[in-house]
């Protein structure tokens, strides 16, 4: 298994100190909270964290290195980075459901346009501080509404226009571009290790265009602070009124503020007290395997999501979209998601999770593999210039001259399911392969049930759900995964390894023939096994519990792997 750890400050992109003193103070406070726990020291190979932090103590606790699971199969025939597409070869998106309207996802492009390589803004340029949406004042709101209004008034073929901005996301997310050298094989920036860097740079240019339109070099996009109780409802600034440039009528009208957000959204709203829902939300934030799976030139799309991309990224998308629309438009399906201005606030917080991880774990790592660092994309900047960006360009927030408002301690750091047995596990029932039209519980043998502490620190035990196939994923799909769980265990219990949530973006085509969406899910379970008293068990019972849209979803198998 290849080594894929790179320390901050390595040659991939020099890391600078966090630019905001208040943020740094809060991160130190969060580290102090962690240091007061008795959790096991984390493994120190791919997650070089301070003593006292367990593998499962925060959702950010396992680096990209842990996304590589020992003995995983497959991979493309060519080990090379995904290259920026040929914008002149953009075609009808292949990932749209039958119920979607005919649309053109292709951003504007003039033949012969030459892309320039990305250069970061001058170090002397103003620092853009992205505010929490629920804390934005009237002056900021007026400025933000004016910027988006001006963007929407630009000519439709202007690459900086709102019309063109949402098309960028549609093109990269719904198969409008083929991989260079692989005709018919789409580029897909979801479900893989490109998810975080691509969206970071998408927001970066969108933000700078808005600032340019209002002549404000300090303008910054807001973030939807859904990881804290104060931000766990739809941001009111986007629901201000129908005359606001931030308003989108295609939203779930039942979920307007102050209706509480459900980060575990299954397609229906839970009937539980709000304080219980908030507690559940905070516990959901504590998942592992942060980054997605490697994705190289020649690979099939969606080799596997990281934990944040699945939940809460996908669940919040679906929670926000309009159930009156055939596909949950706008936010509930990828082709139309960026038509809703709240998309950028949602992804602001998704990016903030990456930012927090790099602050909480100063020596933690991303991938060092050049197939990740040299993957490239094309965006238009605030001057309407075509710019080629590589993943390595996205790794230093300070060099990009943005940061996030300090909103105080992270409430989910100590939101932890109670240790100990969660009750008598339900017996195995069913076998794999299986269709998830009902709960499937299967015994899984652990290759090594007596690992030493050193072995546990060096390798995370990973539960792998293989051969997930979705014949028609125009339907929102979600299922939960448990280990040694009793009947009716919930998502906040210690036995929950995590969830698979798949936001619809149509049906993949292979040689223009319909084929199932295929992916794999992985969950770190080393600390889970200790928490439920199953660390010494030679086998475990894995429960796969369908929650939404799973009647035709199939799973091929479950196994245990190990990740450095």
N, C-alpha and C positions, 0 to 999 in steps of 0.2 A: 504494500500500500504506500502510495507516494506521500511524502511530507508536504503539508500545505499550510504551514504556519509562518507568518511574517510579523515580527514585532513592530510596534509603533516606531517610526523614525527610520525604518529600513529604507533601502533605495527605491522601493516601489513608489513611494511618494513620501517625502519627509513630513513627519508629523510635527505640528507646533503645539505649544501648550494651549489648553482651553482658553479662549479669549475673554470669557466673562467671569469676573471674580465671584459674583453672586452664585453663578452656576457651579463654580468650583467649590465654593463653600458648602453648597447643598450636597454635592457629590461626596465630599468628605464626611458630611453628616450621615449620609446613607451608608458609607463604608463603616462608620462607627457603629451604626445599628447592626451591621452584619458581624462586626468583630465581637459583639456581645453575645452572639449565639454560641451554641455548643455543637454546631453542625460539623460534619467531617471535613477535613481539609480537602480542597478540590484537587483533581488530578492536575499535574503541572506540565503536561506535554503540549496540548493544544489550547489550554485555557490557563494562562499563567496568572492566577488570581492570588490575592493575599490569603494568608493562613486564616482559617476560621470560616471560609465560605464553602458550602457544599455544592455539589454539582447541580442540585436542583433548587438552589436557594433563590435564584432569579431567572427570569426567562432569558436573560442575556448571558447566562453562565457557560455556554458552550460555544466555541468559536466555529468558524467555517471549517476548521480542520475536522471537527466531529461529524460533519456532514458526509465524510467519506467513511463508509462502513466496510469493514474487512469482508472479503469474499463476495462483494457485490459484483454482479455480472454485467455484461453489456458494455455500452460505450460506443462511440462512433468509430468508423474505420480510420478516420484521420484525427490525430491529436493536434488540434490547431484552434486558435481563438475564433469565435464568431466574428465575422467582419461586417462593417457597416454596409447596408444594402445598396443596390443600384436604384436610386430614386426614379430613374427613368423606366424601370421595369416593375413598377407598382401595378398590381392588378386587382380585380375584384376580390374582396376578402373571402377566404374559404371557411372561416370559422363562424359563420352566421347561421342562426337557426332559420327554419322555414318561415317562421312567423315574424321575422325581422323585415323591415322595409328594404327596398333596394337602395343602397347608399354607396357613396364613393368615399372610401377611407383614405385615398391617396393625397398626401399633402402637395401643395403647389410645387412645381419644379420646372425650370427652364433648361432645355438641353444645352449642354456645354458648361453649366455652372460648376465651378471648381470649389471644393470644400477646403477651408483652411483648418489647420490643426488648432486645437484648443490651447489657449493660454490663460492662466488665471488672472483675475483682476489685480491691479497694483496693490501691494501690501499697505499702501497709504490710503486706499479708498475706504469709504465709510463702512462700518460693520453693520450689517442688516440683522436686527434682532427680531425674530419671528415671535409674535405674541400669542398667548393662549386665546382662542376665539371667545371664550366665555368671559374674558377679562378685558376685551377690547372696548375702548371708550368711544364716544360719539365722534370725536375728531378723527380718530383712526378709521372708523366705519365710513365716514363721509369720503375720506381719501380713497379707501379701498373700493367703494361703490363707484366713484368717479373713474378710477383706473380701469375697472372691468367694463364699465359703460363705454369708455373710449376704445377699448379693445374690441368690443362687439360692433362698434361703428366703423371699424376699419374695413376697406374693401375686402370682399370675400376671398379674393385670390392673394391678399397680402399674407405672407407666411407668419406674421405676428398677430393676425386676427384671431378672435375666439373661434371662428369657424375652422380655421386651419389648426389651431392648437388642439382641439379635441380629435381631429383627424390623425394627428401624430400618434396619440395613444391607440386609436383604433387600428392603424396600420401595423404597428409593432405587436399588437395583442390579438389580432384576428386574421393573421395569415395573409396580409396584403403584400408582404415581401418574401421572396425566396432567399435562402442562404446562397451566398456567392459560391459558384461552382457546384451547386446541388439543385438544379432546376426541379421545381415541384416540392421541395422540402422547405417548409416555412421557417421563418424566424419567429420565435416566441419568447418574450422576455418574462413571462410568468412561469411559475413552477420550476425554478432553477436558480443558479447562483447569480444570475444577472438581475434579479428582481430589485434588490436594493440600489445598486449603482445606477441602473437605467432610470428608475423613478426619481432618484436624487437629482440627476442632471435635467430631467424633464421639468421638475419644479424650479430648478436653478434658473433656467432660461425663461420660463413663464414669469417668474418673479421679477426678473430684470426687465423684461418687456413691459410689464405693468408699471414699474418704477420709471422707465424711460418715458412712457406716455404721459405721466403727470409731472415729469421733471424732478423726481425725488430719488436721489441715489441711496437713501436710507430705507426706502419702502421694502417691507418684508411681508410675505404671506402669513396668515394666521395658521395655527394648528389646532385641531380638534382634540382636546385633552381628555380622550375617552379612557385613559388609564387612571384617572382620579375621580372620586365621587362628584366633585364640583363640575366636571366636564362630561358626566355620564348621561347626557341627553343631547338631542339635536341642537347645534349651536344657534342661538336665537338670532344672530346677525344675518344668517342665511334665510331665516323665515320672517324677516322684518315686514315686508309687504310685497304685493304683487308688482309694484312699480320699481322695486329695487333691482339693480343689475345682478344681484346675488341670488335672486329668487328663481326657482325652477319648479314648475307646476307638477312635473312627473316625479313625485316623491310619495312616500307612504304617509298619507294625511293623518293616520292614527298615531304616528310616531313624532308628531311635532312637539316642541318644548311646551311643558316640562316633562313629557312622557319619558320614563327611564329607559336607557339603552340596555339591551341585552347582548353582551359580547358573545354569548353562546347561542345566538339566534338560530332556531331550527325551522323557521318559516311560520311559526305561530308564537304568540306572546305568552310567557309563563304566567301562571296565576300564583304568584308568591308575593309576600310583602316586599316593599322597595328596599328596605335595609338588607334583607336576605339576598335580593338580586345584586345589590352592590357588593356584598361580601363574596358572592359567587364570582362576580366580574373580577374582583381583585385576585382571587385564587386562580382564575383562568390565566392571568398574566404570567404565572410562574411556570412556564413550560420551557423546554430545552430545544437543542438542535436549531439554532437561530437561523443560519444561512441555508439556502437551498442547495440542491445537488449540482455537481459539475455538468456543464452543457457546452459541447464543443462543436466545431464545424463538422457536419455530417451526422450529428446525433438527431434522433427523433426528439420532438419537443416534449417538455414537461417531465423530465426525469425524476422530479420530486421537489415539493415545496419545503421551505423552512417553516418553523412553528408559527412565527408571526404572520407569514403570508396566508396560512390557512385560517388561523384564529388568533387575533380578531380581524385581520384585514378583510378576508372574504365575507365573514359574518356581518361586519358593519356595512359592507357594500350592499348585501342583500337586505339588511334591516332598513336601509335608507331608500331603496328603490320602490317604485310604485306598483303594488300588487294588482292594480287595475289594468296595467299594461301587459301585453302578452308575454313579455320576457323580463318583467320587473324593471323596465327602463325608468329613469336613466341609469342610476347608480347600480342597479341590480344585475347588469350584464355589461361585459367589458366594452363592446363596440360603442355604447352610448355613455359610458360612465363619466367621461371627462366633459360631457355637455353640461353637467351640473357643477357649478362653481365650488360646491362643498367637497368635491373630489380632491381638490388641492389642499384643503384643510385636513381631510382624512389622511392623505398621503404625507402631509406635513408631520403628523404624529407617528405614522409608520417610520418615516425617516428619523424622527426624534428617538425612536427606540434604538436605532442603530447608533445614533449620536450618544445616547446614554450608555450603551454598552461599552463604547470606546472610552467614555469617561470613568465609569465605574471600574473598569479593568484596564488600567493604563498600559499594562504589558500584554494585554490580550491581543489576539491576532485575527487577521483576515487571511484569505488565501494568498500564498506567495506564487502560485502557479501562473506562469506567463499566459496560459490559455484563458485565465480569468483577467489578469491585469491588462492584457492587450486586446481583449474584446472591445469592439468599437461600435459607435452609433453616430447618427447624423441628426443635428438639431439646427434650427435657425435662431440666431441671437437677437438682441434688441435692435441691432442695426440691419436686420433682415439678411445677414450673412449666413451662408451655410457653413457649419462648424462640425468637424470630426472630433468626437470625444472618445477617449478610452477609459476603461474602468479605473485605471491608475490615476486618472485626473479627478476622480470623485472622492478620493479617500481622505482628504484633509479639509474639514469644514472651515478651519481658520483661513486657509489659503483661498478658499472660495468666498470668504468674507461674509459668512452668515453664522448665526448661533440661535439659540432658543431662549425665550424668556424663562427665568428661574421661577418656578411655581411651588417651590418648597420641597420637602421630603417626599420620596416616592412611597405612596401608601401600600403598594403591593409587595414591597420588599419583605415584610413580615407576615403577609397574608398566606398562611401555610396550613394545609390540612393537618389534622391531629395525627400523631404517629400511633403505631400499634395496629393490631388486627382490626379490620373493618367489618368483622363478622364472618360467618362461615361462607366460604366461596360457593357460588352456584356450581353444580356439576357440569362437566362438559356435555354439550348437546349439539349434534351436527358434525359435519366434516367439511373440509375444503378440498377442492374448489366448491364454492357455494354462491348462490344468489342471495343478496341481502334483503330479502322480503320479510325476514324475521331475524331475531338475534341468533348469532352463531357463537358457540363457545367451544373452543378446541384446546386440547392439551398441547403444550409446546415444550420440548426437551431443551434444557439449557446445556450448552457444551461444557461449561465449567461452573459448577455450583459452589466451589470452595476456593475462590480467588483470594489472594492475599490483599492487604490494604494497598500495598505498592502497585499491584496489578490493577486494582480498581482506580487508583489515581492516574495510571498511565493510559487506561483504555476504558471508555464508557461502554456499558452493555446497552445494546440497541435492539429494540423490537422492530422488526421489519414486516410490513404488510405488503405482500408482493402481488403483482398482476391485478391491480385495480383497473377494471374496465367499465366505462360508462357509455352505453350504446348511443344515447341521445342526451347529451349534457346541455341542452337548452333548458333543462330542469336543474334547479338548485339542489345539490347533493350534499348531505352531511351525515356522517356517522361518527360515533364515539368509540374509543378503544379502552378497555379496562383489563387489569391484571388481578386475578384471584378475587373478583368482585362478587358480592352477594347479589341477589335479585334486586333490581330497581336502584342500583347505585347511581349517584348523580355526578355531574361533571366536576363538582368541587371536592369530591371525596379523594382520599389518599390513594385509592386503587385506580384512579383515572390516569392513563398514560397520555391522553390527548385526544384530539379530534381531527378528522379529515373534513374540510369544507371546501367545496369546489364551486366557484362562481361560474355561471354559464357563459360560454362564448362560442356556442355552436357545435357543429360536428366536424371533426377533422376529415380531410380527404386525402387519400393515398391514390395517386394516379387518377384524381378526380372521381374516385369511388368512395362512398361513405364508409368510415371505419370507426370503431369505438375510440373514445378518448382513453388513453392508457397512462397510468402513472404508478408510483410507489410511495408509500408513507413510512416514515421512520420516527421512532420515539425513544429518547434516552430514558432508561428505567433503573439505573444503578441505585439511586437514592430511593426511588419508589419501592424497590424490593426490600430495602432496609426498613423503610417507614412502615410497611405492612407486615414485617416479620417473615418475609419469604426469601431472604437472601441466601439461605442454605438449601432451599428446595431444588431438587434435581429437575423438576418440571413445574410449569405454571399453567393455569387456565386463562387463556386470552378470550375475552368477550368482545365481539364486534356488534355494536348496537345501532341499528339504523334509526335515523331521526327525521330525514327529509329526502324525498326523491330517490330512494334506494331500491325500489321494486325490481328494476332491471339491472342494477349494479352487481357485478360479480367480483369476487376476490379469489385469487388462485392459491395463496398459501401464506403462512406466517412462519417466521424463523427468528433466531437470535443471531446477531452479529456483534462486532466490536469496533469501536472507533477511537482512534488516537486523538 
